[in-house]
Amino acid sequence: MVCLLKIRGMLEQMSVIERKLADFILDNAHLLRDYSSQQLADAVGTSQSSVVKFCQKLGYKGYPDLKLAVNEAVITATTLNRDNNEHGPAQNDLVNLVEQLQFSLQSHLRGILEINSEKALQDSADLLAQADKVLIAGFGKSGIVAHDMQFRLLQLGKLALLHSDPAIALQLANTLSSDSILLLVSESGQNADLLKLARYAKQRQIRIISLTSYKTNALSVAADVALFALSGDENVRVNTILVQLAQQHLCHILYLLLCRRQNNDHQLEENAKLLDLLEQP
């Protein structure tokens, strides 16, 4: 599933020929195992070298690796459907719903290390560790991810600022120094208010980490380090849920990297005791 999600996520930034290849693979994934690279090229009216370049653009060494990844996705999906059909009629709807969500979420989480390099993750952790202050911005549904990351950073004793009002967020940006970090969270990567924050940060030489869906977008281009979560699940009802959970998982990876570097379990224990005060009468 990760392979097919990567293809869907990159559709908007593909050339005409690449889009034809992508559409053919998405529509005929179950047939691809029987196609050679030349047969695939003939099917869409392009050259074999274009097929190889397409595979490499997706992060695969060549056509055999792409075909293997697509075939694994097809087998996994077929197995899941077969297992769902084995449940009794009374359970079928609920079980299918839960297992499809869990399966899709697993694919999104597994894809994190396929679309984000180790260097990008380590660089992000470095920037956050060295920052004197972190301003996190994410509006609408992205605000859920932003609030969660603020809490994680505060647990580590990092001064993390956040506000849901774009105007106040811009005022908070005015308090940042060149040693601060701006963390921008957006599913589309095209939010106008976040882009204004990014432009302001660039003028102040404040470094930016972006967290968006897996595609080229204005925020990822503006960022010093761009991180991505997979999008493009066929089920539009759950796609935004999956993107949000994948973005939170990515933030949790950064949190754990920071924990390992700072080795501050004692501080985390003290913060846990502080939160216990809220439960006291």
C-alpha positions as CSV (number, residue, x, y, z in Angstrom):
1,M,0.0,0.0,0.0
2,V,2.9,2.4,0.7
3,C,3.9,2.2,-3.0
4,L,0.5,3.1,-4.2
5,L,0.1,5.9,-1.7
6,K,3.4,7.3,-2.9
7,I,2.2,7.3,-6.4
8,R,-1.1,9.0,-5.6
9,G,0.7,11.6,-3.5
10,M,3.0,12.6,-6.4
11,L,0.3,12.8,-9.1
12,E,0.1,16.6,-9.0
13,Q,3.8,17.0,-9.7
14,M,4.1,14.5,-12.5
15,S,4.7,15.2,-16.2
16,V,2.1,14.0,-18.7
17,I,4.0,10.8,-19.4
18,E,4.6,10.1,-15.7
19,R,0.9,10.7,-15.1
20,K,0.0,8.1,-17.7
21,L,2.3,5.6,-16.1
22,A,0.9,6.3,-12.7
23,D,-2.7,6.1,-13.8
24,F,-2.1,2.8,-15.6
25,I,-0.4,1.3,-12.5
26,L,-3.1,2.5,-10.1
27,D,-5.9,1.1,-12.4
28,N,-4.1,-2.1,-13.1
29,A,-2.0,-2.9,-10.1
30,H,-3.2,-6.5,-10.0
31,L,-1.9,-7.0,-13.5
32,L,1.6,-5.4,-13.2
33,R,3.3,-8.6,-12.1
34,D,2.8,-10.0,-15.6
35,Y,4.2,-6.9,-17.4
36,S,7.8,-6.3,-18.3
37,S,9.1,-2.7,-18.4
38,Q,8.8,-2.8,-22.2
39,Q,5.2,-4.0,-22.0
40,L,4.3,-1.3,-19.6
41,A,6.0,1.3,-21.8
42,D,4.0,0.0,-24.8
43,A,0.8,0.0,-22.9
44,V,1.0,3.7,-22.2
45,G,2.8,4.8,-25.3
46,T,6.2,5.7,-23.9
47,S,9.8,4.4,-23.9
48,Q,11.4,1.9,-21.6
49,S,13.8,4.5,-20.3
50,S,10.8,6.7,-19.3
51,V,9.6,3.7,-17.2
52,V,12.9,3.4,-15.4
53,K,13.1,7.2,-14.7
54,F,9.6,7.0,-13.4
55,C,10.6,4.2,-11.0
56,Q,13.6,6.2,-9.8
57,K,11.5,9.3,-9.2
58,L,9.4,7.2,-6.8
59,G,12.6,6.2,-4.9
60,Y,13.1,2.7,-6.5
61,K,16.3,1.5,-8.1
62,G,14.4,0.3,-11.2
63,Y,11.3,-1.4,-12.5
64,P,11.8,-4.8,-10.7
65,D,11.7,-3.0,-7.3
66,L,8.6,-1.0,-8.2
67,K,6.8,-4.1,-9.6
68,L,7.7,-6.0,-6.4
69,A,6.3,-3.2,-4.2
70,V,3.1,-3.0,-6.2
71,N,2.6,-6.7,-6.1
72,E,3.1,-6.8,-2.3
73,A,0.5,-4.1,-1.9
74,V,-2.0,-6.1,-4.0
75,I,-1.3,-9.3,-2.0
76,T,-1.8,-7.5,1.3
77,A,-5.0,-5.9,0.2
78,T,-6.3,-9.2,-1.2
79,T,-5.5,-11.0,2.1
80,L,-7.2,-8.3,4.1
81,N,-10.4,-8.6,2.0
82,R,-10.4,-12.4,2.3
83,D,-10.0,-12.2,6.1
84,N,-12.8,-9.7,6.3
85,N,-15.1,-11.9,4.3
86,E,-14.5,-14.8,6.7
87,H,-16.3,-12.9,9.5
88,G,-20.0,-13.5,10.2
89,P,-22.6,-11.2,8.7
90,A,-23.4,-9.6,12.0
91,Q,-19.8,-8.6,12.6
92,N,-18.8,-7.9,9.1
93,D,-19.5,-4.2,8.8
94,L,-17.9,-3.2,12.0
95,V,-14.9,-5.5,11.7
96,N,-14.3,-4.4,8.1
97,L,-14.4,-0.8,9.2
98,V,-11.9,-1.2,12.0
99,E,-9.6,-3.5,10.1
100,Q,-9.5,-1.3,7.0
101,L,-8.7,1.7,9.2
102,Q,-6.0,-0.2,11.0
103,F,-4.5,-1.5,7.7
104,S,-4.5,1.9,6.1
105,L,-3.0,3.5,9.2
106,Q,-0.2,0.9,9.2
107,S,0.6,1.7,5.6
108,H,0.8,5.4,6.3
109,L,3.0,4.9,9.3
110,R,5.3,2.5,7.5
111,G,5.7,5.1,4.7
112,I,7.2,7.7,7.0
113,L,10.8,6.3,6.7
114,E,10.3,5.7,2.9
115,I,9.5,9.3,2.1
116,N,11.6,11.0,4.8
117,S,15.4,10.5,4.8
118,E,17.2,9.8,8.0
119,K,19.2,13.0,7.4
120,A,16.0,15.1,7.3
121,L,14.7,13.6,10.6
122,Q,18.1,14.0,12.3
123,D,18.5,17.6,11.0
124,S,15.0,18.4,12.3
125,A,15.9,17.0,15.7
126,D,19.1,19.1,15.7
127,L,17.3,22.3,14.9
128,L,14.7,21.7,17.6
129,A,17.4,20.7,20.2
130,Q,19.5,23.8,19.5
131,A,16.6,26.3,19.3
132,D,16.1,28.8,22.1
133,K,12.4,28.9,21.3
134,V,10.0,27.1,18.9
135,L,7.0,28.7,17.3
136,I,4.5,26.0,16.1
137,A,1.8,27.0,13.7
138,G,-1.0,24.9,12.3
139,F,-4.6,26.0,11.7
140,G,-7.8,24.1,11.4
141,K,-7.3,20.3,11.6
142,S,-3.6,20.8,11.5
143,G,-3.9,22.5,14.8
144,I,-4.4,19.2,16.5
145,V,-1.0,18.1,15.4
146,A,0.5,21.4,16.4
147,H,-1.0,21.3,19.9
148,D,0.3,17.8,20.5
149,M,3.8,18.8,19.4
150,Q,3.8,21.8,21.6
151,F,2.9,19.6,24.6
152,R,5.8,17.2,23.7
153,L,8.3,20.0,23.5
154,L,7.1,21.6,26.8
155,Q,7.6,18.2,28.4
156,L,11.3,18.4,27.4
157,G,11.6,21.9,28.9
158,K,11.7,23.5,25.5
159,L,9.9,26.9,25.2
160,A,7.2,26.2,22.6
161,L,4.8,28.8,21.5
162,L,1.5,28.3,19.7
163,H,-1.7,30.2,19.0
164,S,-4.7,29.4,16.8
165,D,-5.2,33.0,15.7
166,P,-3.0,33.7,12.6
167,A,-2.6,37.4,13.7
168,I,-1.4,36.5,17.1
169,A,0.8,33.8,15.7
170,L,2.5,36.5,13.5
171,Q,3.0,38.6,16.6
172,L,4.6,35.7,18.4
173,A,6.9,35.3,15.4
174,N,8.1,38.8,16.1
175,T,9.5,37.5,19.5
176,L,11.7,34.9,17.8
177,S,15.5,35.3,17.4
178,S,17.8,33.9,14.8
179,D,18.3,30.9,17.2
180,S,14.6,30.1,17.1
181,I,12.7,27.6,14.9
182,L,9.4,27.9,13.1
183,L,7.6,24.6,12.8
184,L,4.7,24.8,10.2
185,V,2.1,22.0,10.0
186,S,-0.3,21.8,7.1
187,E,-1.9,19.0,5.1
188,S,-1.9,20.9,1.8
189,G,1.2,22.9,2.3
190,Q,-0.6,25.9,0.7
191,N,-2.3,27.6,3.7
192,A,-2.0,31.4,3.1
193,D,-1.5,32.3,6.7
194,L,1.3,29.8,7.2
195,L,2.9,31.1,4.0
196,K,2.9,34.6,5.4
197,L,4.6,33.3,8.5
198,A,7.2,31.5,6.4
199,R,7.9,34.7,4.4
200,Y,8.3,36.7,7.6
201,A,10.7,34.0,9.0
202,K,12.8,34.1,5.9
203,Q,13.1,37.9,6.2
204,R,14.3,37.4,9.8
205,Q,16.6,34.5,8.9
206,I,14.7,32.2,11.1
207,R,14.9,28.6,10.1
208,I,11.8,26.6,9.2
209,I,10.7,23.0,9.5
210,S,7.6,22.1,7.4
211,L,5.3,19.1,7.9
212,T,3.0,18.6,5.0
213,S,1.5,15.9,2.7
214,Y,3.9,14.1,0.4
215,K,4.1,16.4,-2.6
216,T,5.9,19.5,-3.7
217,N,4.1,22.5,-2.2
218,A,4.9,26.1,-1.2
219,L,5.6,25.4,2.4
220,S,8.0,22.5,1.7
221,V,9.9,24.7,-0.8
222,A,10.2,27.5,1.7
223,A,11.4,25.3,4.5
224,D,15.0,24.6,5.5
225,V,13.9,21.0,6.3
226,A,10.8,19.5,4.8
227,L,9.1,16.5,6.4
228,F,6.2,14.6,4.8
229,A,3.3,12.3,5.6
230,L,1.6,10.2,3.0
231,S,-1.8,11.2,1.7
232,G,-4.0,10.0,-1.1
233,D,-5.9,7.1,0.5
234,E,-8.8,6.1,-1.8
235,N,-11.3,6.4,1.1
236,V,-11.9,10.2,1.3
237,R,-13.7,9.7,4.6
238,V,-10.5,8.6,6.4
239,N,-7.8,10.2,4.3
240,T,-7.6,13.4,6.5
241,I,-7.6,11.2,9.7
242,L,-4.7,9.1,8.4
243,V,-2.7,12.2,7.4
244,Q,-3.2,13.7,10.8
245,L,-2.2,10.5,12.6
246,A,0.8,10.1,10.4
247,Q,1.9,13.7,11.1
248,Q,1.5,13.1,14.8
249,H,3.5,9.9,14.6
250,L,6.3,11.9,12.8
251,C,6.2,14.5,15.6
252,H,6.5,11.7,18.1
253,I,9.6,10.3,16.3
254,L,11.2,13.8,16.6
255,Y,10.2,13.8,20.3
256,L,11.8,10.5,20.9
257,L,15.0,11.6,19.1
258,L,15.1,14.6,21.4
259,C,14.6,12.5,24.4
260,R,17.5,10.2,23.5
261,R,19.8,13.1,22.8
262,Q,19.0,15.0,26.0
263,N,18.7,11.9,28.2
264,N,16.3,13.8,30.5
265,D,14.1,11.0,31.9
266,H,14.3,12.7,35.3
267,Q,12.8,15.9,33.8
268,L,10.0,13.8,32.2
269,E,9.3,12.2,35.6
270,E,9.1,15.6,37.3
271,N,6.7,16.8,34.6
272,A,4.5,13.8,35.1
273,K,4.3,14.6,38.8
274,L,3.4,18.2,37.9
275,L,0.5,16.9,35.8
276,D,-0.6,14.7,38.7
277,L,-1.4,17.9,40.6
278,L,-4.3,18.5,38.3
279,E,-5.9,15.3,39.5
280,Q,-5.7,16.2,43.1
281,P,-8.9,17.7,44.7
